[in-house]
Amino acid sequence: MRWRRTASGRTINPYQRGLRTITDRTVVLKVRGSQSDELGELPLDAALRDVHPGAIYHHQGQSYEVQSLDLDRDVAWLAPTKSDHQTRVQFEESMTIEEDITTKPLATREDVTVHFAEVARRKQVTGFQRRDHRTGEIVSDESLDLPETTLSTRALYLTLPPGVEGLMQTMSGSLEGGLHAVQHALVATFPLVILCDRRDVGSVSTTDHPQVETSALFIYDGYHGGVGLARNGYDQIEDLLQHTWGLLADCGCADGCPACIQSPHCGRANEPLDKRLAVTLTMALADPNWQGDTVEQNSN
């Protein structure tokens, strides 16, 4: 077990009860047919993600299939399985800005304002995919009806200025896919700049946020109240964007791959993603000499 220290100096034990919880509510994991075999417990938000009905859950080298999730009693019932499938959860997220704490212009582009804010992240698990363990091929898509959860935390966010957003919209491809790809790449590079694990932070992007009325990208602390990660990211946003630009520009894939813009934790099955627009967008934000240039898609 490895302990970590966050940007605020707080020490984190990844397996401590209630660490990743939104509230103090936890779900106990029990094995069907066993009188005493409990696998442990998970905070509610993690339980909805990892032990939803039909999920394949791995514990100490054994695979289990979740037969039911009883949210009245906060118990998940599992059974051993030899299934060669893996499951990947799908979910919807939205972000409400509660209050800006501080703002600053981006050093490389004064028309971009970077915000650090109190936010409420809403998340609802809507389904999951069964995938072949060896090939990753999708075997089936399943729907779920699970409750929405809300995480009150802190986030850094930025919005696209009209000139950049307008250029993105004139390029062939998907503005939503480009912004989504930058979102993934920022999270992937976050641990290179900020001392954390990539799952310590979450992210949301949208091309039409109702409060700011334009495209917006959020990186938030995955802990109730925040633990300083987003604040550290806010303070070092230029370094984050430089690393993200480098990751995207240097990766030799044509359309995106797990090394650059595809995320194993994406709730939208990595759709849509547009690598070419993502490279142009990060260049526009990170390069102080950018004059509206676009990039050709890497075909190496």
C-alpha positions in Angstrom: 0.0 0.0 0.0 1.4 3.4 -1.0 0.6 6.7 0.7 0.6 10.0 -1.2 0.9 13.6 -0.2 -1.3 16.0 -2.1 -0.6 19.6 -3.2 -2.1 20.9 0.0 0.2 18.7 2.2 -2.6 16.3 3.1 -1.5 12.6 3.3 -3.7 10.2 1.5 -4.1 6.5 2.0 -5.8 5.1 -1.2 -7.5 2.3 0.7 -8.8 4.2 3.7 -12.5 3.9 4.3 -14.5 6.8 3.0 -11.6 8.5 1.2 -13.2 8.8 -2.2 -16.7 9.2 -0.8 -19.2 12.0 -1.5 -20.8 11.4 1.8 -20.1 8.9 4.6 -22.3 6.3 2.9 -20.5 3.1 2.0 -21.6 -0.2 0.3 -20.5 -3.6 1.7 -19.4 -6.2 -0.8 -20.6 -9.7 0.1 -20.2 -13.1 -1.7 -23.4 -14.9 -2.4 -23.8 -18.1 -0.5 -21.1 -17.3 2.0 -21.9 -16.7 5.7 -18.9 -14.6 6.4 -17.0 -13.7 3.2 -17.0 -10.0 2.8 -14.6 -8.5 0.3 -14.7 -5.1 1.9 -16.6 -1.9 1.3 -16.7 1.0 -1.2 -17.9 4.6 -0.9 -21.2 5.0 -2.7 -19.8 6.8 -5.7 -17.2 4.1 -6.3 -19.7 1.4 -5.7 -22.0 2.8 -8.4 -19.0 2.7 -10.8 -17.4 -0.6 -9.9 -20.1 -2.9 -8.5 -23.2 -2.0 -10.4 -25.4 -5.0 -11.5 -23.5 -7.1 -14.1 -20.1 -5.7 -13.3 -17.0 -7.9 -13.3 -15.1 -7.1 -10.1 -11.6 -8.3 -9.4 -10.4 -8.9 -5.8 -7.1 -10.6 -4.8 -6.8 -12.6 -8.0 -10.4 -13.8 -8.1 -13.1 -12.5 -10.5 -16.6 -11.9 -9.3 -19.8 -11.0 -11.1 -22.1 -8.5 -9.4 -25.5 -10.1 -9.1 -27.3 -7.3 -7.4 -26.7 -3.9 -5.8 -29.2 -3.3 -2.9 -29.1 0.5 -2.2 -31.7 0.2 0.5 -29.4 -1.9 2.6 -26.1 -0.7 0.9 -25.0 -4.2 0.0 -23.6 -5.5 -3.2 -24.0 -9.3 -3.8 -21.3 -11.0 -5.9 -20.6 -14.5 -7.1 -17.3 -16.0 -8.3 -17.1 -16.2 -12.1 -14.8 -17.5 -14.8 -16.1 -15.1 -17.3 -13.6 -13.9 -20.0 -15.4 -10.6 -20.2 -14.5 -7.3 -18.7 -17.0 -4.5 -18.0 -16.6 -0.8 -18.6 -19.0 1.6 -17.0 -20.7 4.5 -18.9 -21.9 7.6 -17.2 -23.0 11.2 -17.8 -21.4 14.2 -15.9 -22.3 17.8 -15.6 -20.7 20.7 -13.7 -22.3 23.6 -11.9 -20.1 26.6 -11.0 -21.0 27.6 -7.4 -18.5 30.4 -7.0 -15.3 31.6 -8.6 -12.6 31.8 -5.9 -10.0 33.5 -8.1 -9.2 34.1 -11.8 -6.3 35.1 -13.9 -5.4 35.6 -17.6 -3.6 32.7 -19.2 0.0 33.8 -19.5 0.2 32.7 -23.2 -3.1 34.2 -24.2 -4.6 37.1 -22.3 -8.0 36.6 -23.9 -8.3 33.3 -22.0 -9.4 33.6 -18.4 -8.4 30.7 -16.1 -10.7 30.2 -13.1 -10.4 28.4 -9.8 -13.9 27.7 -8.3 -16.2 25.9 -6.0 -18.2 23.5 -8.1 -20.8 20.8 -7.9 -20.1 17.8 -10.1 -23.2 15.7 -10.9 -22.7 12.1 -12.2 -25.1 9.3 -13.2 -24.1 5.8 -14.3 -26.3 5.1 -17.3 -25.0 1.7 -18.4 -22.0 -0.5 -19.1 -20.3 -2.4 -21.9 -19.2 -6.0 -21.8 -16.0 -6.5 -23.7 -13.9 -9.5 -24.6 -11.0 -9.6 -22.2 -8.5 -10.6 -24.9 -9.5 -8.4 -27.8 -11.4 -5.6 -26.2 -14.2 -6.1 -28.6 -17.6 -4.9 -27.4 -19.8 -7.9 -26.7 -22.9 -6.0 -25.5 -24.2 -2.7 -24.3 -26.4 -2.7 -21.2 -28.5 0.0 -19.7 -28.7 0.8 -15.9 -31.0 2.9 -13.8 -28.9 4.2 -10.9 -29.2 7.3 -8.8 -27.3 10.5 -9.5 -24.6 11.6 -7.1 -23.3 15.1 -6.4 -19.7 15.9 -5.4 -19.0 19.3 -3.9 -15.4 20.1 -4.7 -13.1 22.6 -6.3 -12.0 22.8 -9.9 -9.9 24.8 -12.4 -11.6 25.7 -15.5 -11.1 27.7 -18.7 -13.4 28.8 -21.5 -12.5 29.2 -25.2 -12.3 32.8 -26.5 -14.5 33.5 -29.6 -11.5 33.6 -32.0 -10.3 30.1 -31.0 -13.7 28.6 -30.8 -14.6 30.1 -34.2 -11.5 28.6 -35.8 -12.3 25.2 -34.4 -15.8 25.4 -35.8 -14.5 26.2 -39.3 -12.1 23.2 -39.3 -13.3 19.8 -40.6 -13.9 17.5 -37.6 -15.7 17.8 -34.3 -15.3 20.7 -31.9 -16.8 18.5 -29.2 -14.3 15.7 -30.1 -11.3 18.1 -30.0 -12.3 19.5 -26.6 -13.0 16.0 -25.3 -9.6 14.8 -26.5 -7.8 17.8 -24.8 -9.7 16.9 -21.6 -8.3 13.4 -21.6 -4.8 14.5 -22.4 -4.8 17.1 -19.6 -5.8 14.5 -17.1 -3.1 12.1 -18.5 -0.4 14.8 -18.1 -1.6 16.1 -14.7 0.6 13.7 -12.7 3.6 14.9 -14.6 3.2 18.3 -13.2 1.2 17.8 -10.0 2.1 15.1 -7.4 -1.0 12.8 -7.7 -2.5 9.8 -9.4 -4.6 10.5 -12.5 -7.6 9.1 -10.8 -7.3 11.7 -8.0 -8.8 14.2 -10.5 -11.7 14.2 -12.8 -12.7 16.2 -15.8 -15.7 17.5 -17.7 -15.9 19.3 -21.0 -18.8 20.8 -22.9 -19.2 22.9 -26.0 -22.1 24.9 -24.5 -21.9 25.3 -20.7 -25.1 27.1 -19.6 -23.4 29.4 -17.1 -20.6 30.7 -19.2 -22.5 30.3 -22.5 -19.4 28.9 -24.4 -17.1 25.9 -24.5 -15.6 25.1 -21.2 -13.1 22.5 -19.8 -13.0 21.6 -16.1 -10.4 19.6 -14.1 -11.7 18.9 -10.5 -10.5 17.3 -7.3 -12.0 13.9 -6.9 -12.5 14.5 -3.2 -15.2 16.2 -1.3 -14.3 19.8 -0.6 -11.1 19.5 -2.6 -7.5 18.7 -1.5 -5.5 21.3 -3.4 -4.9 19.4 -6.6 -7.0 21.7 -8.8 -5.5 24.7 -7.1 -2.1 23.5 -7.9 -3.1 22.9 -11.5 -4.6 26.4 -11.6 -1.2 27.8 -10.5 0.7 25.7 -13.1 -1.8 25.8 -15.9 0.8 27.0 -18.5 3.0 24.0 -17.7 0.1 21.6 -17.9 -0.9 23.0 -21.3 2.8 22.7 -22.5 3.0 19.1 -21.5 -0.4 18.4 -23.0 0.6 20.0 -26.3 3.8 17.9 -26.3 2.0 14.7 -25.6 -0.4 15.2 -28.5 2.1 16.5 -31.0 4.7 13.9 -30.3 2.5 10.8 -30.3 2.9 9.1 -33.7 -0.7 7.8 -34.0 -3.1 9.3 -36.6 -6.4 9.3 -34.9 -5.7 9.0 -31.2 -4.6 6.0 -29.0 -4.3 5.0 -25.3 -1.0 6.8 -25.1 -2.5 10.2 -25.9 -6.2 10.9 -26.0 -8.0 7.6 -25.2 -8.9 7.1 -21.5 -9.7 3.8 -19.8 -11.9 5.8 -17.4 -14.0 7.6 -20.0 -17.7 7.4 -19.3 -18.5 8.0 -23.0 -16.6 5.1 -24.4 -14.0 7.5 -25.8 -16.5 9.1 -28.2 -16.2 11.6 -29.8 -12.5 12.3 -30.0 -10.7 14.4 -32.6 -6.9 14.4 -32.3 -6.2 17.0 -35.0 -8.5 19.6 -33.5 -7.0 18.7 -30.1 -3.5 19.5 -31.3 -4.6 22.8 -32.8 -6.5 23.7 -29.7 -3.6 23.0 -27.3 -1.2 24.8 -29.6 -3.6 27.8 -29.6 -3.6 27.9 -25.8 0.0 26.9 -25.1 2.0 28.8 -27.8 2.3 32.5 -27.2 3.3 33.0 -30.9 0.2 31.2 -32.3 -1.3 33.2 -35.1 -4.2 31.1 -36.1 -2.2 28.2 -37.6 -3.8 24.8 -37.8 -2.0 21.4 -38.0 -2.2 18.5 -40.3 -3.1 15.2 -38.9 -0.1 13.0 -38.1 -0.2 10.0 -40.3 3.0 8.3 -39.1 
